[in-house]
Amino acid sequence: MIDEPTVRTTAGTVRGEWVDGAARFLGIPYAEPPFGELRFQSPVPRRPWDGVLEARQYGPTPQRKALAEITTIPEPSIPGEDTLTVNVFTPRPGDSDAGLPVLVWIHGGGYVAGSPASPWYDGRSFSRDRVVTVTVGYRLGFDGFGWLPDAPQNRGVRDWVLALEWVRDNISQFGGDPSRVTIAGQSAGGGAIMTLLTLPAAEGLFAQAVSVSGVPADVSVDDARSKSEEIAERLGVPLTAAALSAVPETELIAAQGFGFEGGDLSDPVAVLTAMRGMNGRLGLGPVVDGEYVVDTVENGMAAGRGSGVPLIVGATHDEFGGAFTAIQEGVDALPVGEALRHVGVADALIEDYIASQPGRSTSQVAAQFITDVMFRARIIEWLHLRADAPTWAYDFTWRSAVSGLAEHCVDVPFIFDVLDAEGVARVLGDEPPAALAESVHGAWVRFLTSGDPGWSSEEITILDVTASTEDTFAGARVIASSVPA
């Protein structure tokens, strides 16, 4: 009988379990619970414990509510205060000489939701391919990103950095090489990766990065303060750490809101107008405070920060398409030019944009415009800013048998090669192509292992940053490569 996997960390011993020939350690705390006197403060490294910590269940998650009804990825909500934990999946627990590559995954959810306990983030397939996987829990919503005049800003970002420091100090005991860490994430998690890429406090904590459908928040101080004042006013309390700490967590979560809650979906014009100027920036997320998050991602890139880190960026082809499902009928009843005008397309560009989307309905064209603004045009800008840095970009074009779209999140089960996981059939259909999972997951393993995803020159179309978004992204699986000789 194989002994239960046991590993000694800097804070104490943890005991995990064997699953399908690999070990997993769940809910390992890297910081003290961020409640009581520690609420709205910088994370505090976990104090040492006595004995053996059983690490066989996921730790509490900070969202406190299930969002399965409005999100694609299953996101378990687990009660409790010990939210700052990591989960480790490894084929070589306790082997400090194994030197395996390490994937550190930061989940998405708009910085207000999501869960590191999602079955879509199970690292079993990476373990099979000799990669150690770490998934990270961090503070969400106001607790992680709300602006306060008397507390440290960017607490969620500080959580990411402390988790990476934990990886640096402990991952060798799980068979990983701290010098071969790749950070990756999807959606808000992908935005987190871009923030970390240009964050001085994170320099040296990772060697490579992958941003999947990432949109950095880059909230200005003025916008962050305004959002926080709005939340405090809604709760009827002063905007101070002490006053907000006394507010029950469920009430604070309700007050911060999420997306278009309460919007009138029966009025497609109102919804389209609400999307005007939509570029992925969120009310709660990393704040450019000039001290910890010193600059926007783009300005950080322009200053050369992160230029030595190999980077993959990409998006699904129809990212925002699924968001139009509830209003599709109403939007399709509008002339396409009118719909584009409502979402903010300049009159001089409308005709050309419609021409770039032949045979598509009004809702499809409008959704594609939002996709281009939020995701695809941003990727072009990043590639331009990293013209002399090792960078790859991709366009995920496979369309779900359920939605008919290559929409937001559908690529994640292929990345982790977990097509049999809970919720996958609901989103992708009963028979998502295993060959595609093998291809996508295989490219990730090659990148994690060697720093090169191994995409052949036949798959690469060199990006012309002066081209239109549609021309640039049409048809190619790997749409760009900028790898200095």
C-alpha positions in Angstrom: 0.0 0.0 0.0 1.3 3.4 -0.9 1.8 5.7 2.1 -0.3 8.8 2.2 1.6 11.7 0.7 3.1 14.0 3.3 5.1 17.1 2.8 6.8 19.5 5.1 6.2 23.2 4.3 7.7 26.3 5.9 4.7 26.5 8.3 4.2 22.8 9.0 3.5 19.4 7.7 0.6 18.7 5.3 -1.0 15.4 4.4 -2.8 15.0 1.1 -4.1 12.0 -0.8 -3.4 9.9 -3.9 -5.8 10.2 -6.8 -5.2 8.3 -10.0 -1.5 7.9 -9.3 -0.8 11.5 -8.5 -1.0 13.4 -5.2 -3.2 16.4 -4.4 -3.0 18.7 -1.4 -6.1 20.8 -0.9 -6.7 23.9 1.2 -3.1 24.6 2.3 -3.1 28.0 4.0 -0.4 30.4 2.9 -1.7 33.3 5.0 -3.7 34.0 8.2 -7.5 34.2 7.7 -8.2 37.8 6.5 -10.9 38.5 9.1 -11.1 40.3 12.4 -8.1 42.6 12.9 -6.7 41.3 9.6 -9.6 42.3 7.5 -8.8 44.9 4.9 -5.1 44.6 5.8 -2.1 43.2 3.8 -2.0 39.4 4.0 0.0 38.0 6.9 2.1 34.8 6.2 0.7 31.8 8.0 2.1 31.1 11.4 3.6 27.6 12.0 1.2 24.9 13.2 1.9 21.8 15.3 1.3 18.3 14.0 0.0 17.4 10.6 -2.5 19.4 8.7 -5.0 17.3 6.8 -5.1 18.8 3.2 -7.8 16.7 1.6 -10.6 19.2 1.3 -10.7 22.6 -0.6 -10.5 25.6 1.7 -13.2 28.2 2.1 -13.9 30.4 -0.9 -14.5 34.1 -0.5 -17.4 34.6 -2.9 -19.9 33.1 -0.4 -22.5 32.5 -3.1 -22.9 30.1 -6.0 -22.8 31.8 -9.3 -23.5 28.7 -11.4 -26.7 30.2 -12.8 -24.8 33.1 -14.4 -21.3 31.7 -15.1 -20.0 29.1 -17.4 -17.4 27.5 -15.1 -18.7 25.6 -12.0 -17.7 27.7 -9.0 -18.2 26.0 -5.6 -18.9 28.3 -2.7 -17.4 27.0 0.5 -18.1 28.7 3.9 -15.4 29.6 6.4 -12.7 32.3 7.0 -9.5 30.5 6.0 -9.8 31.7 2.4 -6.2 32.4 1.6 -5.1 28.9 0.6 -3.5 27.0 -2.3 -4.2 23.6 -3.8 -1.2 21.6 -5.1 -1.4 18.7 -7.6 1.8 16.8 -8.1 3.2 13.5 -9.4 6.3 13.7 -7.1 5.3 14.8 -3.6 8.3 15.0 -1.2 10.9 14.7 -4.0 12.8 18.0 -3.7 15.2 16.9 -6.5 12.5 16.3 -9.1 12.7 19.8 -10.5 9.4 19.7 -12.4 7.9 22.8 -14.1 5.2 24.5 -12.1 1.9 26.0 -13.2 0.3 28.6 -10.8 -3.3 29.2 -11.8 -5.3 32.3 -10.8 -9.0 31.9 -11.3 -11.3 34.4 -13.0 -14.7 35.8 -12.0 -14.5 39.6 -12.6 -12.5 40.0 -9.4 -15.8 39.5 -7.4 -16.5 35.8 -8.0 -14.9 32.5 -9.0 -13.4 29.7 -7.0 -10.0 27.9 -6.9 -12.0 24.7 -6.1 -13.6 24.5 -9.5 -13.4 21.0 -11.1 -12.3 22.6 -14.3 -9.0 23.6 -12.5 -8.1 20.1 -11.4 -4.4 19.5 -12.1 -4.6 15.7 -12.7 -3.7 15.9 -16.4 -0.8 18.2 -15.8 0.4 15.8 -13.1 0.2 13.0 -15.6 2.5 15.1 -17.9 5.0 15.8 -15.1 3.9 19.3 -14.2 3.1 20.5 -10.7 -0.1 22.6 -10.6 -1.0 25.2 -7.9 -4.4 27.0 -7.8 -4.7 30.1 -5.7 -7.5 31.5 -3.5 -7.4 35.3 -3.0 -9.7 38.0 -1.6 -12.5 39.1 -4.0 -14.8 42.1 -4.3 -14.5 44.9 -1.8 -12.4 42.8 0.6 -9.7 42.4 -2.0 -10.0 45.5 -4.1 -12.2 48.1 -2.5 -10.6 51.5 -1.9 -10.2 52.6 1.7 -8.5 55.8 3.0 -7.1 54.0 6.1 -6.1 50.6 4.8 -3.6 49.1 2.2 -4.9 49.2 -1.3 -4.8 46.2 -3.7 -5.1 43.6 -1.0 -6.1 41.0 -3.6 -2.9 41.7 -5.6 -0.9 41.4 -2.4 -2.5 38.0 -1.9 -1.3 36.9 -5.3 2.2 38.0 -4.5 2.3 36.3 -1.1 1.0 33.1 -2.7 3.8 33.3 -5.3 6.3 33.7 -2.4 4.8 30.6 -0.8 5.4 28.8 -4.1 9.0 30.0 -4.2 9.7 28.9 -0.7 7.8 25.5 -0.7 7.2 24.1 -4.2 10.5 22.1 -4.3 9.1 20.0 -1.5 6.2 19.1 -3.8 8.6 18.1 -6.7 8.5 21.5 -8.4 11.3 23.8 -9.5 10.9 27.4 -8.1 12.9 28.7 -11.0 10.5 27.2 -13.6 7.2 28.8 -12.4 4.6 29.8 -15.0 1.8 32.0 -13.9 -1.5 31.7 -15.8 -5.1 32.6 -15.5 -8.3 33.2 -17.4 -10.7 36.2 -17.7 -10.0 38.3 -14.5 -7.3 35.7 -13.8 -5.8 36.5 -17.1 -6.0 40.2 -16.2 -4.3 39.3 -13.0 -1.4 37.7 -14.9 -0.9 40.9 -16.9 -0.9 43.0 -13.7 1.7 40.7 -12.2 3.8 40.7 -15.4 4.4 44.5 -14.9 4.3 44.6 -11.0 7.6 45.4 -9.4 6.7 43.5 -6.2 6.3 40.3 -8.3 9.5 40.5 -10.2 11.5 37.3 -10.0 8.7 35.2 -8.6 7.9 33.6 -12.0 9.7 32.8 -15.2 6.8 32.7 -17.8 3.2 33.8 -18.1 0.0 32.9 -20.0 -3.0 35.3 -20.1 -6.2 33.5 -21.3 -8.9 36.0 -22.3 -7.3 38.5 -19.9 -8.5 42.0 -19.4 -6.6 44.0 -16.7 -8.8 46.1 -14.4 -6.3 49.0 -14.1 -8.9 51.0 -12.1 -7.9 54.6 -11.5 -7.8 55.9 -7.9 -10.6 58.3 -8.6 -12.8 55.5 -10.0 -11.9 53.2 -7.1 -12.8 55.9 -4.6 -16.0 56.7 -6.3 -17.1 53.0 -6.4 -16.2 52.5 -2.8 -18.1 55.7 -1.7 -21.1 54.4 -3.6 -20.9 51.0 -1.8 -20.5 52.7 1.6 -23.5 55.0 0.9 -25.6 52.1 -0.1 -24.8 50.4 3.2 -25.2 53.6 5.2 -21.8 53.5 6.8 -18.6 55.7 6.7 -16.0 54.7 4.2 -13.5 53.5 6.8 -11.9 50.1 7.5 -13.5 49.9 10.9 -17.0 50.7 9.7 -16.8 48.3 6.8 -15.4 45.6 9.0 -18.6 45.7 11.1 -20.8 45.1 8.0 -21.8 41.4 7.7 -20.0 39.9 4.7 -23.2 38.9 2.9 -24.4 42.5 3.1 -21.2 43.9 1.7 -21.2 41.3 -1.2 -24.8 42.3 -2.0 -24.0 46.0 -1.9 -21.0 45.7 -4.3 -23.3 44.2 -7.0 -22.2 42.1 -10.0 -22.5 42.9 -13.7 -25.9 44.1 -15.0 -27.9 42.9 -12.0 -31.2 44.6 -12.0 -31.0 45.7 -15.7 -34.1 45.6 -17.9 -33.2 42.9 -20.4 -36.6 43.4 -22.2 -35.2 46.7 -23.6 -32.4 45.8 -26.0 -31.6 49.4 -26.8 -31.1 50.1 -23.1 -28.8 47.1 -22.7 -26.8 48.1 -25.8 -26.4 51.6 -24.6 -25.2 50.4 -21.2 -22.5 48.5 -23.1 -21.3 51.7 -24.9 -17.6 52.2 -24.4 -17.4 48.8 -22.7 -13.7 47.8 -22.6 -13.5 45.3 -19.8 -12.6 47.7 -17.1 -14.4 46.9 -13.8 -15.4 48.8 -10.8 -13.6 46.5 -8.4 -10.1 45.1 -9.4 -6.5 46.1 -9.2 -6.1 49.9 -8.6 -3.3 51.9 -10.2 -2.4 53.5 -6.9 1.2 54.6 -8.0 2.7 52.8 -5.0 2.0 49.1 -5.2 0.4 48.8 -8.6 2.6 51.5 -10.0 1.1 51.9 -13.5 -1.3 50.5 -16.0 -0.3 47.3 -17.8 0.2 49.1 -21.0 2.4 51.8 -19.5 4.3 49.1 -17.6 5.0 47.3 -20.9 6.0 50.5 -22.6 8.6 50.9 -19.7 9.9 47.4 -20.4 8.6 45.7 -17.3 8.1 42.0 -17.9 9.9 42.1 -21.3 12.2 39.2 -20.3 9.3 36.9 -19.5 8.0 34.6 -22.3 4.3 35.3 -22.6 1.3 33.7 -24.3 -1.8 35.7 -24.8 -5.0 34.8 -26.5 -8.8 34.8 -26.6 -11.7 32.8 -27.8 -13.1 33.9 -31.2 -16.6 34.8 -29.9 -15.8 35.9 -26.3 -18.8 38.1 -25.7 -21.2 36.2 -27.9 -22.8 34.3 -25.0 -23.7 37.5 -23.2 -26.1 38.4 -25.9 -28.2 35.2 -25.6 -30.8 36.8 -23.3 -31.3 39.8 -25.6 -30.6 38.2 -29.0 -34.2 38.3 -30.3 -34.6 42.0 -29.5 -31.2 43.0 -30.8 -31.8 41.1 -34.1 -34.9 43.1 -34.7 -32.7 46.2 -34.9 -30.9 47.4 -38.1 -27.3 46.4 -37.6 -26.0 49.9 -38.1 -28.4 51.2 -35.3 -27.2 48.5 -32.9 -23.5 49.4 -33.6 -24.3 53.0 -33.0 -25.8 52.2 -29.6 -22.7 50.3 -28.5 -20.5 53.3 -29.5 -19.2 52.6 -33.0 -18.4 55.9 -34.7 -20.6 56.5 -37.8 -17.5 56.7 -40.0 -16.6 53.1 -39.1 -20.0 51.4 -39.1 -20.1 50.6 -42.8 -16.7 49.0 -42.9 -17.3 47.1 -39.7 -20.5 45.6 -41.1 -18.6 44.6 -44.2 -16.1 42.8 -42.2 -18.8 40.5 -40.7 -20.6 39.1 -43.8 -23.6 36.9 -43.2 -23.9 37.6 -39.5 -27.0 38.7 -37.6 -27.3 42.0 -35.8 -26.7 40.5 -32.4 -23.6 38.6 -33.7 -22.1 41.7 -35.2 -22.7 43.7 -32.0 -21.3 41.0 -29.8 -18.2 40.7 -32.1 -17.6 44.4 -31.7 -17.6 44.2 -27.9 -15.3 41.1 -28.2 -12.9 43.0 -30.4 -12.8 46.1 -28.1 -12.5 44.1 -24.9 -10.1 41.4 -25.9 -8.8 41.2 -29.4 -7.7 44.8 -30.0 -6.0 44.7 -26.6 -4.0 41.7 -27.7 -2.8 43.5 -30.7 -1.6 46.4 -28.5 0.3 44.1 -26.2 2.0 42.4 -29.1 3.0 45.8 -30.4 4.4 46.8 -27.0 6.3 43.5 -26.7 7.7 43.5 -30.3 11.2 42.6 -29.0 10.0 40.2 -26.3 9.2 36.4 -26.6 5.4 36.5 -27.2 2.8 34.2 -28.8 -0.8 34.9 -29.4 -3.7 32.6 -30.4 -7.3 32.6 -31.4 -9.4 29.8 -30.0 -12.0 29.2 -32.8 -13.7 25.8 -31.8 -17.4 26.4 -31.3 -19.4 24.6 -28.6 -22.1 22.1 -29.7 -24.4 23.7 -27.2 -24.1 27.4 -27.9 -22.6 27.4 -31.4 -20.0 29.8 -30.1 -16.3 29.9 -29.3 -17.4 31.9 -26.3 -15.8 33.0 -23.0 -14.5 30.1 -20.9 -15.0 27.2 -23.4 -11.2 26.8 -23.8 -10.5 26.1 -20.1 -11.4 22.3 -20.1 -9.2 21.9 -23.1 -6.3 23.6 -21.4 -6.6 21.4 -18.3 -7.6 18.4 -20.4 -10.6 17.6 -18.1 -13.3 17.0 -20.6 -15.0 14.6 -18.2 -15.2 17.1 -15.4 -18.5 18.3 -13.9 -20.3 20.9 -16.0 -18.3 20.4 -19.2 -21.0 18.5 -21.1 -23.5 21.3 -20.1 -21.3 23.9 -21.8 -19.5 22.0 -24.6 -21.9 19.2 -25.5 -21.6 15.4 -24.9 -18.6 14.8 -27.1 -16.1 17.7 -27.1 -13.1 16.7 -29.3 -10.5 14.9 -27.3 -8.0 15.5 -30.0 -8.3 19.3 -29.5 -7.7 18.8 -25.8 -4.6 16.8 -26.5 -3.4 19.6 -28.9 -4.2 22.5 -26.6 -3.0 20.9 -23.4 0.0 19.6 -25.1 1.0 23.1 -26.2 0.7 24.2 -22.6 2.9 21.4 -21.4 5.5 22.2 -24.0 5.5 25.9 -23.0 5.6 25.1 -19.3 8.5 22.6 -19.8 10.6 24.4 -22.5 9.4 28.0 -22.8 8.1 27.3 -26.3 4.5 26.0 -27.1 5.9 24.2 -30.2 3.6 25.7 -32.7 5.0 25.1 -36.2 5.6 27.8 -38.7 2.8 26.5 -40.8 0.4 27.5 -38.0 1.8 30.9 -37.6 0.6 34.1 -39.3 2.9 37.0 -38.4 0.8 39.8 -37.0 0.5 43.0 -38.9 -0.5 45.5 -36.1 -1.8 47.9 -38.7 -4.4 45.4 -39.9 -8.0 45.5 -38.9 -9.0 43.2 -36.0 -11.1 40.9 -38.2 -8.4 40.5 -40.8 -5.8 39.9 -38.2 -7.6 37.2 -36.3 -9.6 35.4 -39.1 -9.0 31.7 -39.5 -5.6 31.1 -37.9 -5.2 29.0 -34.8 -1.9 30.7 -33.8 -2.3 34.2 -35.0 1.0 35.7 -34.1 4.5 35.1 -32.9 7.2 37.5 -31.8 10.2 35.6 -30.8 13.5 37.4 -31.2 16.3 35.4 -32.9 
